[in-house]
Amino acid sequence: MCERTARPIGAESLVALLEGGLDRVLLIDSRPFVEYNACHILEAVNVNCSKLMKRRLQQDKIQISELLQHSAKRK
């Protein structure tokens, strides 16, 4: 698995990535499940996490794989 850092992107960048093929993109929706369930992008995966975890991810203090493992353990 290729480790990459996570970063917020704008709507236009997301559209370009999705048009390039979903095999290249893992779209993580980190909103609470109720918000995700009300409206989300098809193929998005809901991984609810704390603000602290989101901040650590954006600061490259943790990797995506760690976030997913942490989320999977809670479920």
PDB file of N, CA, C, O and CB in Angstrom:
ATOM      1  N   MET A   1       0.843  -1.174   0.000  1.00  0.00           N
ATOM      2  CA  MET A   1       0.000   0.000   0.000  1.00  0.00           C
ATOM      3  C   MET A   1       0.887   1.234   0.000  1.00  0.00           C
ATOM      4  O   MET A   1       1.896   1.271   0.704  1.00  0.00           O
ATOM      5  CB  MET A   1      -0.958  -0.001   1.213  1.00  0.00           C
ATOM      6  N   CYS A   2       0.539   2.203  -0.748  1.00  0.00           N
ATOM      7  CA  CYS A   2       1.295   3.437  -0.857  1.00  0.00           C
ATOM      8  C   CYS A   2       0.855   4.420   0.223  1.00  0.00           C
ATOM      9  O   CYS A   2      -0.321   4.776   0.297  1.00  0.00           O
ATOM     10  CB  CYS A   2       1.123   4.054  -2.251  1.00  0.00           C
ATOM     11  N   GLU A   3       1.789   4.859   1.056  1.00  0.00           N
ATOM     12  CA  GLU A   3       1.473   5.831   2.094  1.00  0.00           C
ATOM     13  C   GLU A   3       1.533   7.237   1.523  1.00  0.00           C
ATOM     14  O   GLU A   3       2.526   7.617   0.903  1.00  0.00           O
ATOM     15  CB  GLU A   3       2.434   5.693   3.285  1.00  0.00           C
ATOM     16  N   ARG A   4       0.497   7.992   1.725  1.00  0.00           N
ATOM     17  CA  ARG A   4       0.463   9.381   1.286  1.00  0.00           C
ATOM     18  C   ARG A   4      -0.108  10.213   2.398  1.00  0.00           C
ATOM     19  O   ARG A   4      -0.853   9.717   3.244  1.00  0.00           O
ATOM     20  CB  ARG A   4      -0.360   9.553  -0.010  1.00  0.00           C
ATOM     21  N   THR A   5       0.234  11.457   2.396  1.00  0.00           N
ATOM     22  CA  THR A   5      -0.304  12.342   3.409  1.00  0.00           C
ATOM     23  C   THR A   5      -1.698  12.789   3.003  1.00  0.00           C
ATOM     24  O   THR A   5      -2.027  12.836   1.818  1.00  0.00           O
ATOM     25  CB  THR A   5       0.617  13.554   3.626  1.00  0.00           C
ATOM     26  N   ALA A   6      -2.499  13.111   3.984  1.00  0.00           N
ATOM     27  CA  ALA A   6      -3.856  13.595   3.729  1.00  0.00           C
ATOM     28  C   ALA A   6      -3.837  15.116   3.781  1.00  0.00           C
ATOM     29  O   ALA A   6      -3.102  15.735   4.550  1.00  0.00           O
ATOM     30  CB  ALA A   6      -4.879  13.009   4.763  1.00  0.00           C
ATOM     31  N   ARG A   7      -4.675  15.684   2.933  1.00  0.00           N
ATOM     32  CA  ARG A   7      -4.786  17.140   2.947  1.00  0.00           C
ATOM     33  C   ARG A   7      -6.157  17.516   2.415  1.00  0.00           C
ATOM     34  O   ARG A   7      -6.698  16.847   1.535  1.00  0.00           O
ATOM     35  CB  ARG A   7      -3.655  17.809   2.105  1.00  0.00           C
ATOM     36  N   PRO A   8      -6.707  18.580   2.949  1.00  0.00           N
ATOM     37  CA  PRO A   8      -7.989  19.043   2.405  1.00  0.00           C
ATOM     38  C   PRO A   8      -7.776  19.568   0.988  1.00  0.00           C
ATOM     39  O   PRO A   8      -6.734  20.149   0.684  1.00  0.00           O
ATOM     40  CB  PRO A   8      -8.617  20.149   3.312  1.00  0.00           C
ATOM     41  N   ILE A   9      -8.765  19.361   0.130  1.00  0.00           N
ATOM     42  CA  ILE A   9      -8.694  19.887  -1.234  1.00  0.00           C
ATOM     43  C   ILE A   9     -10.013  20.562  -1.563  1.00  0.00           C
ATOM     44  O   ILE A   9     -11.031  20.317  -0.916  1.00  0.00           O
ATOM     45  CB  ILE A   9      -8.376  18.758  -2.264  1.00  0.00           C
ATOM     46  N   GLY A  10      -9.981  21.399  -2.559  1.00  0.00           N
ATOM     47  CA  GLY A  10     -11.179  22.101  -2.992  1.00  0.00           C
ATOM     48  C   GLY A  10     -12.054  21.231  -3.871  1.00  0.00           C
ATOM     49  O   GLY A  10     -11.650  20.152  -4.303  1.00  0.00           O
ATOM     50  N   ALA A  11     -13.262  21.718  -4.128  1.00  0.00           N
ATOM     51  CA  ALA A  11     -14.237  20.966  -4.926  1.00  0.00           C
ATOM     52  C   ALA A  11     -13.720  20.678  -6.328  1.00  0.00           C
ATOM     53  O   ALA A  11     -13.901  19.570  -6.835  1.00  0.00           O
ATOM     54  CB  ALA A  11     -15.551  21.732  -5.011  1.00  0.00           C
ATOM     55  N   GLU A  12     -13.085  21.649  -6.960  1.00  0.00           N
ATOM     56  CA  GLU A  12     -12.589  21.458  -8.322  1.00  0.00           C
ATOM     57  C   GLU A  12     -11.525  20.374  -8.382  1.00  0.00           C
ATOM     58  O   GLU A  12     -11.512  19.557  -9.303  1.00  0.00           O
ATOM     59  CB  GLU A  12     -12.030  22.764  -8.868  1.00  0.00           C
ATOM     60  N   SER A  13     -10.640  20.368  -7.407  1.00  0.00           N
ATOM     61  CA  SER A  13      -9.592  19.339  -7.362  1.00  0.00           C
ATOM     62  C   SER A  13     -10.193  17.959  -7.145  1.00  0.00           C
ATOM     63  O   SER A  13      -9.740  16.978  -7.735  1.00  0.00           O
ATOM     64  CB  SER A  13      -8.577  19.649  -6.250  1.00  0.00           C
ATOM     65  N   LEU A  14     -11.213  17.883  -6.298  1.00  0.00           N
ATOM     66  CA  LEU A  14     -11.862  16.606  -6.046  1.00  0.00           C
ATOM     67  C   LEU A  14     -12.536  16.083  -7.311  1.00  0.00           C
ATOM     68  O   LEU A  14     -12.435  14.897  -7.625  1.00  0.00           O
ATOM     69  CB  LEU A  14     -12.885  16.741  -4.915  1.00  0.00           C
ATOM     70  N   VAL A  15     -13.216  16.957  -8.030  1.00  0.00           N
ATOM     71  CA  VAL A  15     -13.866  16.553  -9.278  1.00  0.00           C
ATOM     72  C   VAL A  15     -12.827  15.998 -10.250  1.00  0.00           C
ATOM     73  O   VAL A  15     -13.054  14.965 -10.880  1.00  0.00           O
ATOM     74  CB  VAL A  15     -14.621  17.748  -9.917  1.00  0.00           C
ATOM     75  N   ALA A  16     -11.697  16.676 -10.372  1.00  0.00           N
ATOM     76  CA  ALA A  16     -10.648  16.211 -11.286  1.00  0.00           C
ATOM     77  C   ALA A  16     -10.127  14.834 -10.871  1.00  0.00           C
ATOM     78  O   ALA A  16      -9.902  13.976 -11.724  1.00  0.00           O
ATOM     79  CB  ALA A  16      -9.488  17.223 -11.330  1.00  0.00           C
ATOM     80  N   LEU A  17      -9.937  14.620  -9.580  1.00  0.00           N
ATOM     81  CA  LEU A  17      -9.469  13.314  -9.103  1.00  0.00           C
ATOM     82  C   LEU A  17     -10.494  12.221  -9.386  1.00  0.00           C
ATOM     83  O   LEU A  17     -10.139  11.138  -9.851  1.00  0.00           O
ATOM     84  CB  LEU A  17      -9.169  13.370  -7.600  1.00  0.00           C
ATOM     85  N   LEU A  18     -11.753  12.502  -9.111  1.00  0.00           N
ATOM     86  CA  LEU A  18     -12.800  11.510  -9.321  1.00  0.00           C
ATOM     87  C   LEU A  18     -12.986  11.188 -10.798  1.00  0.00           C
ATOM     88  O   LEU A  18     -13.262  10.044 -11.157  1.00  0.00           O
ATOM     89  CB  LEU A  18     -14.109  12.000  -8.730  1.00  0.00           C
ATOM     90  N   GLU A  19     -12.835  12.188 -11.647  1.00  0.00           N
ATOM     91  CA  GLU A  19     -12.944  11.944 -13.081  1.00  0.00           C
ATOM     92  C   GLU A  19     -11.782  11.116 -13.599  1.00  0.00           C
ATOM     93  O   GLU A  19     -11.893  10.456 -14.632  1.00  0.00           O
ATOM     94  CB  GLU A  19     -13.015  13.257 -13.832  1.00  0.00           C
ATOM     95  N   GLY A  20     -10.648  11.153 -12.867  1.00  0.00           N
ATOM     96  CA  GLY A  20      -9.481  10.371 -13.250  1.00  0.00           C
ATOM     97  C   GLY A  20      -9.637   8.892 -12.955  1.00  0.00           C
ATOM     98  O   GLY A  20      -8.838   8.080 -13.421  1.00  0.00           O
ATOM     99  N   GLY A  21     -10.648   8.536 -12.193  1.00  0.00           N
ATOM    100  CA  GLY A  21     -10.903   7.122 -11.883  1.00  0.00           C
ATOM    101  C   GLY A  21     -10.858   6.860 -10.401  1.00  0.00           C
ATOM    102  O   GLY A  21      -9.925   7.279  -9.716  1.00  0.00           O
ATOM    103  N   LEU A  22     -11.865   6.167  -9.900  1.00  0.00           N
ATOM    104  CA  LEU A  22     -11.948   5.892  -8.464  1.00  0.00           C
ATOM    105  C   LEU A  22     -10.921   4.875  -7.997  1.00  0.00           C
ATOM    106  O   LEU A  22     -10.731   4.712  -6.792  1.00  0.00           O
ATOM    107  CB  LEU A  22     -13.325   5.405  -8.115  1.00  0.00           C
ATOM    108  N   ASP A  23     -10.253   4.184  -8.918  1.00  0.00           N
ATOM    109  CA  ASP A  23      -9.219   3.248  -8.502  1.00  0.00           C
ATOM    110  C   ASP A  23      -8.001   3.976  -7.937  1.00  0.00           C
ATOM    111  O   ASP A  23      -7.161   3.356  -7.284  1.00  0.00           O
ATOM    112  CB  ASP A  23      -8.806   2.369  -9.673  1.00  0.00           C
ATOM    113  N   ARG A  24      -7.896   5.268  -8.179  1.00  0.00           N
ATOM    114  CA  ARG A  24      -6.772   6.071  -7.681  1.00  0.00           C
ATOM    115  C   ARG A  24      -7.111   6.820  -6.399  1.00  0.00           C
ATOM    116  O   ARG A  24      -6.221   7.396  -5.772  1.00  0.00           O
ATOM    117  CB  ARG A  24      -6.333   7.060  -8.741  1.00  0.00           C
ATOM    118  N   VAL A  25      -8.386   6.824  -5.995  1.00  0.00           N
ATOM    119  CA  VAL A  25      -8.827   7.716  -4.921  1.00  0.00           C
ATOM    120  C   VAL A  25      -9.495   6.932  -3.798  1.00  0.00           C
ATOM    121  O   VAL A  25     -10.332   6.063  -4.042  1.00  0.00           O
ATOM    122  CB  VAL A  25      -9.791   8.776  -5.468  1.00  0.00           C
ATOM    123  N   LEU A  26      -9.114   7.250  -2.571  1.00  0.00           N
ATOM    124  CA  LEU A  26      -9.847   6.796  -1.398  1.00  0.00           C
ATOM    125  C   LEU A  26     -10.429   8.051  -0.779  1.00  0.00           C
ATOM    126  O   LEU A  26      -9.708   8.848  -0.181  1.00  0.00           O
ATOM    127  CB  LEU A  26      -8.927   5.993  -0.376  1.00  0.00           C
ATOM    128  N   LEU A  27     -11.729   8.225  -0.921  1.00  0.00           N
ATOM    129  CA  LEU A  27     -12.394   9.421  -0.426  1.00  0.00           C
ATOM    130  C   LEU A  27     -12.959   9.124   0.954  1.00  0.00           C
ATOM    131  O   LEU A  27     -13.879   8.318   1.099  1.00  0.00           O
ATOM    132  CB  LEU A  27     -13.513   9.890  -1.400  1.00  0.00           C
ATOM    133  N   ILE A  28     -12.398   9.788   1.976  1.00  0.00           N
ATOM    134  CA  ILE A  28     -12.816   9.586   3.355  1.00  0.00           C
ATOM    135  C   ILE A  28     -13.675  10.764   3.779  1.00  0.00           C
ATOM    136  O   ILE A  28     -13.252  11.917   3.698  1.00  0.00           O
ATOM    137  CB  ILE A  28     -11.594   9.422   4.298  1.00  0.00           C
ATOM    138  N   ASP A  29     -14.874  10.466   4.227  1.00  0.00           N
ATOM    139  CA  ASP A  29     -15.797  11.470   4.751  1.00  0.00           C
ATOM    140  C   ASP A  29     -15.754  11.339   6.266  1.00  0.00           C
ATOM    141  O   ASP A  29     -16.204  10.332   6.812  1.00  0.00           O
ATOM    142  CB  ASP A  29     -17.271  11.284   4.184  1.00  0.00           C
ATOM    143  N   SER A  30     -15.224  12.335   6.945  1.00  0.00           N
ATOM    144  CA  SER A  30     -15.015  12.222   8.389  1.00  0.00           C
ATOM    145  C   SER A  30     -16.103  12.913   9.206  1.00  0.00           C
ATOM    146  O   SER A  30     -15.932  13.145  10.403  1.00  0.00           O
ATOM    147  CB  SER A  30     -13.673  12.799   8.755  1.00  0.00           C
ATOM    148  N   ARG A  31     -17.210  13.238   8.566  1.00  0.00           N
ATOM    149  CA  ARG A  31     -18.320  13.830   9.308  1.00  0.00           C
ATOM    150  C   ARG A  31     -19.025  12.760  10.137  1.00  0.00           C
ATOM    151  O   ARG A  31     -18.876  11.567   9.872  1.00  0.00           O
ATOM    152  CB  ARG A  31     -19.319  14.512   8.345  1.00  0.00           C
ATOM    153  N   PRO A  32     -19.795  13.188  11.145  1.00  0.00           N
ATOM    154  CA  PRO A  32     -20.582  12.203  11.903  1.00  0.00           C
ATOM    155  C   PRO A  32     -21.488  11.413  10.969  1.00  0.00           C
ATOM    156  O   PRO A  32     -21.892  11.910   9.918  1.00  0.00           O
ATOM    157  CB  PRO A  32     -21.424  12.898  12.996  1.00  0.00           C
ATOM    158  N   PHE A  33     -21.804  10.180  11.356  1.00  0.00           N
ATOM    159  CA  PHE A  33     -22.548   9.272  10.489  1.00  0.00           C
ATOM    160  C   PHE A  33     -23.887   9.850  10.035  1.00  0.00           C
ATOM    161  O   PHE A  33     -24.283   9.643   8.887  1.00  0.00           O
ATOM    162  CB  PHE A  33     -22.778   7.964  11.202  1.00  0.00           C
ATOM    163  N   VAL A  34     -24.587  10.564  10.904  1.00  0.00           N
ATOM    164  CA  VAL A  34     -25.889  11.120  10.536  1.00  0.00           C
ATOM    165  C   VAL A  34     -25.744  12.095   9.364  1.00  0.00           C
ATOM    166  O   VAL A  34     -26.541  12.061   8.426  1.00  0.00           O
ATOM    167  CB  VAL A  34     -26.535  11.829  11.746  1.00  0.00           C
ATOM    168  N   GLU A  35     -24.739  12.953   9.418  1.00  0.00           N
ATOM    169  CA  GLU A  35     -24.501  13.900   8.312  1.00  0.00           C
ATOM    170  C   GLU A  35     -24.073  13.152   7.048  1.00  0.00           C
ATOM    171  O   GLU A  35     -24.546  13.450   5.951  1.00  0.00           O
ATOM    172  CB  GLU A  35     -23.416  14.943   8.706  1.00  0.00           C
ATOM    173  N   TYR A  36     -23.189  12.191   7.210  1.00  0.00           N
ATOM    174  CA  TYR A  36     -22.734  11.389   6.071  1.00  0.00           C
ATOM    175  C   TYR A  36     -23.914  10.677   5.422  1.00  0.00           C
ATOM    176  O   TYR A  36     -24.048  10.671   4.198  1.00  0.00           O
ATOM    177  CB  TYR A  36     -21.668  10.364   6.514  1.00  0.00           C
ATOM    178  N   ASN A  37     -24.766  10.078   6.246  1.00  0.00           N
ATOM    179  CA  ASN A  37     -25.893   9.317   5.743  1.00  0.00           C
ATOM    180  C   ASN A  37     -26.918  10.212   5.042  1.00  0.00           C
ATOM    181  O   ASN A  37     -27.594   9.762   4.117  1.00  0.00           O
ATOM    182  CB  ASN A  37     -26.552   8.562   6.878  1.00  0.00           C
ATOM    183  N   ALA A  38     -27.041  11.454   5.464  1.00  0.00           N
ATOM    184  CA  ALA A  38     -27.995  12.376   4.850  1.00  0.00           C
ATOM    185  C   ALA A  38     -27.562  12.763   3.434  1.00  0.00           C
ATOM    186  O   ALA A  38     -28.401  12.922   2.547  1.00  0.00           O
ATOM    187  CB  ALA A  38     -28.147  13.632   5.715  1.00  0.00           C
ATOM    188  N   CYS A  39     -26.261  12.913   3.227  1.00  0.00           N
ATOM    189  CA  CYS A  39     -25.767  13.346   1.920  1.00  0.00           C
ATOM    190  C   CYS A  39     -24.256  13.121   1.851  1.00  0.00           C
ATOM    191  O   CYS A  39     -23.503  13.682   2.647  1.00  0.00           O
ATOM    192  CB  CYS A  39     -26.114  14.844   1.659  1.00  0.00           C
ATOM    193  N   HIS A  40     -23.825  12.306   0.906  1.00  0.00           N
ATOM    194  CA  HIS A  40     -22.392  12.079   0.728  1.00  0.00           C
ATOM    195  C   HIS A  40     -22.100  11.748  -0.735  1.00  0.00           C
ATOM    196  O   HIS A  40     -22.999  11.400  -1.501  1.00  0.00           O
ATOM    197  CB  HIS A  40     -21.895  10.937   1.656  1.00  0.00           C
ATOM    198  N   ILE A  41     -20.855  11.860  -1.096  1.00  0.00           N
ATOM    199  CA  ILE A  41     -20.412  11.522  -2.440  1.00  0.00           C
ATOM    200  C   ILE A  41     -20.401   9.999  -2.564  1.00  0.00           C
ATOM    201  O   ILE A  41     -19.920   9.299  -1.673  1.00  0.00           O
ATOM    202  CB  ILE A  41     -18.997  12.128  -2.746  1.00  0.00           C
ATOM    203  N   LEU A  42     -20.935   9.496  -3.673  1.00  0.00           N
ATOM    204  CA  LEU A  42     -20.936   8.054  -3.893  1.00  0.00           C
ATOM    205  C   LEU A  42     -19.512   7.520  -3.798  1.00  0.00           C
ATOM    206  O   LEU A  42     -18.567   8.174  -4.239  1.00  0.00           O
ATOM    207  CB  LEU A  42     -21.559   7.705  -5.265  1.00  0.00           C
ATOM    208  N   GLU A  43     -19.365   6.354  -3.233  1.00  0.00           N
ATOM    209  CA  GLU A  43     -18.085   5.663  -3.047  1.00  0.00           C
ATOM    210  C   GLU A  43     -17.261   6.222  -1.877  1.00  0.00           C
ATOM    211  O   GLU A  43     -16.196   5.685  -1.572  1.00  0.00           O
ATOM    212  CB  GLU A  43     -17.271   5.753  -4.322  1.00  0.00           C
ATOM    213  N   ALA A  44     -17.732   7.284  -1.221  1.00  0.00           N
ATOM    214  CA  ALA A  44     -17.023   7.816  -0.050  1.00  0.00           C
ATOM    215  C   ALA A  44     -17.165   6.831   1.105  1.00  0.00           C
ATOM    216  O   ALA A  44     -18.186   6.157   1.238  1.00  0.00           O
ATOM    217  CB  ALA A  44     -17.574   9.225   0.355  1.00  0.00           C
ATOM    218  N   VAL A  45     -16.136   6.759   1.930  1.00  0.00           N
ATOM    219  CA  VAL A  45     -16.133   5.885   3.099  1.00  0.00           C
ATOM    220  C   VAL A  45     -16.229   6.772   4.332  1.00  0.00           C
ATOM    221  O   VAL A  45     -15.470   7.730   4.480  1.00  0.00           O
ATOM    222  CB  VAL A  45     -14.850   4.977   3.144  1.00  0.00           C
ATOM    223  N   ASN A  46     -17.169   6.443   5.215  1.00  0.00           N
ATOM    224  CA  ASN A  46     -17.327   7.233   6.434  1.00  0.00           C
ATOM    225  C   ASN A  46     -16.390   6.707   7.507  1.00  0.00           C
ATOM    226  O   ASN A  46     -16.491   5.554   7.927  1.00  0.00           O
ATOM    227  CB  ASN A  46     -18.790   7.202   6.928  1.00  0.00           C
ATOM    228  N   VAL A  47     -15.488   7.556   7.940  1.00  0.00           N
ATOM    229  CA  VAL A  47     -14.566   7.255   9.038  1.00  0.00           C
ATOM    230  C   VAL A  47     -14.655   8.433   9.984  1.00  0.00           C
ATOM    231  O   VAL A  47     -13.960   9.435   9.818  1.00  0.00           O
ATOM    232  CB  VAL A  47     -13.077   7.012   8.533  1.00  0.00           C
ATOM    233  N   ASN A  48     -15.507   8.303  10.967  1.00  0.00           N
ATOM    234  CA  ASN A  48     -15.687   9.390  11.916  1.00  0.00           C
ATOM    235  C   ASN A  48     -14.521   9.391  12.901  1.00  0.00           C
ATOM    236  O   ASN A  48     -14.169   8.355  13.464  1.00  0.00           O
ATOM    237  CB  ASN A  48     -17.044   9.258  12.662  1.00  0.00           C
ATOM    238  N   CYS A  49     -13.937  10.547  13.099  1.00  0.00           N
ATOM    239  CA  CYS A  49     -12.819  10.647  14.032  1.00  0.00           C
ATOM    240  C   CYS A  49     -12.885  11.997  14.743  1.00  0.00           C
ATOM    241  O   CYS A  49     -13.609  12.901  14.326  1.00  0.00           O
ATOM    242  CB  CYS A  49     -11.456  10.474  13.294  1.00  0.00           C
ATOM    243  N   SER A  50     -12.131  12.110  15.801  1.00  0.00           N
ATOM    244  CA  SER A  50     -12.140  13.327  16.604  1.00  0.00           C
ATOM    245  C   SER A  50     -11.421  14.467  15.882  1.00  0.00           C
ATOM    246  O   SER A  50     -10.687  14.250  14.918  1.00  0.00           O
ATOM    247  CB  SER A  50     -11.488  13.068  17.966  1.00  0.00           C
ATOM    248  N   LYS A  51     -11.648  15.665  16.364  1.00  0.00           N
ATOM    249  CA  LYS A  51     -10.960  16.833  15.799  1.00  0.00           C
ATOM    250  C   LYS A  51      -9.452  16.701  15.990  1.00  0.00           C
ATOM    251  O   LYS A  51      -8.671  17.123  15.138  1.00  0.00           O
ATOM    252  CB  LYS A  51     -11.472  18.141  16.453  1.00  0.00           C
ATOM    253  N   LEU A  52      -9.055  16.115  17.106  1.00  0.00           N
ATOM    254  CA  LEU A  52      -7.627  15.914  17.366  1.00  0.00           C
ATOM    255  C   LEU A  52      -7.013  14.999  16.310  1.00  0.00           C
ATOM    256  O   LEU A  52      -5.940  15.289  15.781  1.00  0.00           O
ATOM    257  CB  LEU A  52      -7.411  15.324  18.775  1.00  0.00           C
ATOM    258  N   MET A  53      -7.690  13.898  16.006  1.00  0.00           N
ATOM    259  CA  MET A  53      -7.171  12.986  14.985  1.00  0.00           C
ATOM    260  C   MET A  53      -7.106  13.667  13.627  1.00  0.00           C
ATOM    261  O   MET A  53      -6.135  13.480  12.893  1.00  0.00           O
ATOM    262  CB  MET A  53      -8.038  11.726  14.899  1.00  0.00           C
ATOM    263  N   LYS A  54      -8.128  14.459  13.274  1.00  0.00           N
ATOM    264  CA  LYS A  54      -8.122  15.179  12.002  1.00  0.00           C
ATOM    265  C   LYS A  54      -6.941  16.145  11.938  1.00  0.00           C
ATOM    266  O   LYS A  54      -6.254  16.231  10.920  1.00  0.00           O
ATOM    267  CB  LYS A  54      -9.446  15.942  11.808  1.00  0.00           C
ATOM    268  N   ARG A  55      -6.713  16.867  13.030  1.00  0.00           N
ATOM    269  CA  ARG A  55      -5.614  17.823  13.063  1.00  0.00           C
ATOM    270  C   ARG A  55      -4.270  17.107  12.940  1.00  0.00           C
ATOM    271  O   ARG A  55      -3.393  17.567  12.209  1.00  0.00           O
ATOM    272  CB  ARG A  55      -5.662  18.649  14.355  1.00  0.00           C
ATOM    273  N   ARG A  56      -4.098  15.990  13.642  1.00  0.00           N
ATOM    274  CA  ARG A  56      -2.846  15.225  13.559  1.00  0.00           C
ATOM    275  C   ARG A  56      -2.617  14.705  12.145  1.00  0.00           C
ATOM    276  O   ARG A  56      -1.482  14.667  11.669  1.00  0.00           O
ATOM    277  CB  ARG A  56      -2.864  14.052  14.554  1.00  0.00           C
ATOM    278  N   LEU A  57      -3.687  14.308  11.479  1.00  0.00           N
ATOM    279  CA  LEU A  57      -3.597  13.828  10.106  1.00  0.00           C
ATOM    280  C   LEU A  57      -3.161  14.950   9.168  1.00  0.00           C
ATOM    281  O   LEU A  57      -2.298  14.750   8.314  1.00  0.00           O
ATOM    282  CB  LEU A  57      -4.942  13.247   9.652  1.00  0.00           C
ATOM    283  N   GLN A  58      -3.755  16.122   9.328  1.00  0.00           N
ATOM    284  CA  GLN A  58      -3.404  17.259   8.476  1.00  0.00           C
ATOM    285  C   GLN A  58      -1.987  17.753   8.725  1.00  0.00           C
ATOM    286  O   GLN A  58      -1.366  18.330   7.832  1.00  0.00           O
ATOM    287  CB  GLN A  58      -4.380  18.391   8.696  1.00  0.00           C
ATOM    288  N   GLN A  59      -1.470  17.533   9.925  1.00  0.00           N
ATOM    289  CA  GLN A  59      -0.109  17.959  10.263  1.00  0.00           C
ATOM    290  C   GLN A  59       0.921  16.867   9.984  1.00  0.00           C
ATOM    291  O   GLN A  59       2.085  17.003  10.359  1.00  0.00           O
ATOM    292  CB  GLN A  59      -0.039  18.368  11.727  1.00  0.00           C
ATOM    293  N   ASP A  60       0.499  15.785   9.328  1.00  0.00           N
ATOM    294  CA  ASP A  60       1.378  14.653   9.005  1.00  0.00           C
ATOM    295  C   ASP A  60       1.973  13.980  10.231  1.00  0.00           C
ATOM    296  O   ASP A  60       3.078  13.441  10.169  1.00  0.00           O
ATOM    297  CB  ASP A  60       2.492  15.113   8.110  1.00  0.00           C
ATOM    298  N   LYS A  61       1.249  14.008  11.348  1.00  0.00           N
ATOM    299  CA  LYS A  61       1.720  13.335  12.551  1.00  0.00           C
ATOM    300  C   LYS A  61       1.256  11.884  12.599  1.00  0.00           C
ATOM    301  O   LYS A  61       1.821  11.071  13.330  1.00  0.00           O
ATOM    302  CB  LYS A  61       1.241  14.076  13.788  1.00  0.00           C
ATOM    303  N   ILE A  62       0.227  11.562  11.821  1.00  0.00           N
ATOM    304  CA  ILE A  62      -0.221  10.182  11.661  1.00  0.00           C
ATOM    305  C   ILE A  62      -0.496   9.936  10.179  1.00  0.00           C
ATOM    306  O   ILE A  62      -0.644  10.880   9.402  1.00  0.00           O
ATOM    307  CB  ILE A  62      -1.494   9.892  12.528  1.00  0.00           C
ATOM    308  N   GLN A  63      -0.562   8.680   9.801  1.00  0.00           N
ATOM    309  CA  GLN A  63      -0.829   8.300   8.418  1.00  0.00           C
ATOM    310  C   GLN A  63      -2.283   7.850   8.279  1.00  0.00           C
ATOM    311  O   GLN A  63      -2.937   7.514   9.266  1.00  0.00           O
ATOM    312  CB  GLN A  63       0.137   7.178   7.959  1.00  0.00           C
ATOM    313  N   ILE A  64      -2.772   7.849   7.055  1.00  0.00           N
ATOM    314  CA  ILE A  64      -4.133   7.398   6.765  1.00  0.00           C
ATOM    315  C   ILE A  64      -4.353   5.989   7.313  1.00  0.00           C
ATOM    316  O   ILE A  64      -5.399   5.707   7.898  1.00  0.00           O
ATOM    317  CB  ILE A  64      -4.404   7.432   5.244  1.00  0.00           C
ATOM    318  N   SER A  65      -3.386   5.120   7.129  1.00  0.00           N
ATOM    319  CA  SER A  65      -3.553   3.728   7.575  1.00  0.00           C
ATOM    320  C   SER A  65      -3.785   3.662   9.086  1.00  0.00           C
ATOM    321  O   SER A  65      -4.564   2.828   9.549  1.00  0.00           O
ATOM    322  CB  SER A  65      -2.314   2.888   7.193  1.00  0.00           C
ATOM    323  N   GLU A  66      -3.123   4.526   9.861  1.00  0.00           N
ATOM    324  CA  GLU A  66      -3.332   4.553  11.305  1.00  0.00           C
ATOM    325  C   GLU A  66      -4.746   5.006  11.649  1.00  0.00           C
ATOM    326  O   GLU A  66      -5.376   4.464  12.558  1.00  0.00           O
ATOM    327  CB  GLU A  66      -2.311   5.471  11.972  1.00  0.00           C
ATOM    328  N   LEU A  67      -5.233   5.992  10.925  1.00  0.00           N
ATOM    329  CA  LEU A  67      -6.594   6.482  11.144  1.00  0.00           C
ATOM    330  C   LEU A  67      -7.607   5.376  10.862  1.00  0.00           C
ATOM    331  O   LEU A  67      -8.547   5.182  11.633  1.00  0.00           O
ATOM    332  CB  LEU A  67      -6.879   7.710  10.254  1.00  0.00           C
ATOM    333  N   LEU A  68      -7.419   4.654   9.765  1.00  0.00           N
ATOM    334  CA  LEU A  68      -8.339   3.584   9.409  1.00  0.00           C
ATOM    335  C   LEU A  68      -8.276   2.436  10.418  1.00  0.00           C
ATOM    336  O   LEU A  68      -9.308   1.861  10.764  1.00  0.00           O
ATOM    337  CB  LEU A  68      -8.027   3.068   8.007  1.00  0.00           C
ATOM    338  N   GLN A  69      -7.082   2.103  10.888  1.00  0.00           N
ATOM    339  CA  GLN A  69      -6.942   1.044  11.889  1.00  0.00           C
ATOM    340  C   GLN A  69      -7.625   1.447  13.187  1.00  0.00           C
ATOM    341  O   GLN A  69      -8.301   0.636  13.820  1.00  0.00           O
ATOM    342  CB  GLN A  69      -5.459   0.729  12.144  1.00  0.00           C
ATOM    343  N   HIS A  70      -7.444   2.710  13.581  1.00  0.00           N
ATOM    344  CA  HIS A  70      -8.059   3.215  14.818  1.00  0.00           C
ATOM    345  C   HIS A  70      -9.584   3.150  14.699  1.00  0.00           C
ATOM    346  O   HIS A  70     -10.266   2.745  15.640  1.00  0.00           O
ATOM    347  CB  HIS A  70      -7.597   4.679  15.112  1.00  0.00           C
ATOM    348  N   SER A  71     -10.107   3.546  13.556  1.00  0.00           N
ATOM    349  CA  SER A  71     -11.555   3.527  13.328  1.00  0.00           C
ATOM    350  C   SER A  71     -12.091   2.096  13.328  1.00  0.00           C
ATOM    351  O   SER A  71     -13.155   1.839  13.890  1.00  0.00           O
ATOM    352  CB  SER A  71     -11.898   4.218  11.997  1.00  0.00           C
ATOM    353  N   ALA A  72     -11.379   1.176  12.715  1.00  0.00           N
ATOM    354  CA  ALA A  72     -11.812  -0.211  12.611  1.00  0.00           C
ATOM    355  C   ALA A  72     -11.850  -0.867  14.001  1.00  0.00           C
ATOM    356  O   ALA A  72     -12.720  -1.698  14.260  1.00  0.00           O
ATOM    357  CB  ALA A  72     -10.874  -0.998  11.666  1.00  0.00           C
ATOM    358  N   LYS A  73     -10.930  -0.510  14.885  1.00  0.00           N
ATOM    359  CA  LYS A  73     -10.893  -1.080  16.214  1.00  0.00           C
ATOM    360  C   LYS A  73     -12.110  -0.654  17.028  1.00  0.00           C
ATOM    361  O   LYS A  73     -12.616  -1.425  17.843  1.00  0.00           O
ATOM    362  CB  LYS A  73      -9.614  -0.673  16.924  1.00  0.00           C
ATOM    363  N   ARG A  74     -12.586   0.588  16.805  1.00  0.00           N
ATOM    364  CA  ARG A  74     -13.757   1.066  17.541  1.00  0.00           C
ATOM    365  C   ARG A  74     -15.008   0.339  17.103  1.00  0.00           C
ATOM    366  O   ARG A  74     -15.914   0.136  17.912  1.00  0.00           O
ATOM    367  CB  ARG A  74     -13.935   2.567  17.351  1.00  0.00           C
ATOM    368  N   LYS A  75     -15.084  -0.063  15.832  1.00  0.00           N
ATOM    369  CA  LYS A  75     -16.277  -0.749  15.320  1.00  0.00           C
ATOM    370  C   LYS A  75     -16.174  -2.205  15.649  1.00  0.00           C
ATOM    371  O   LYS A  75     -17.070  -2.979  15.312  1.00  0.00           O
ATOM    372  CB  LYS A  75     -16.445  -0.549  13.799  1.00  0.00           C
TER     373      LYS A  75
END
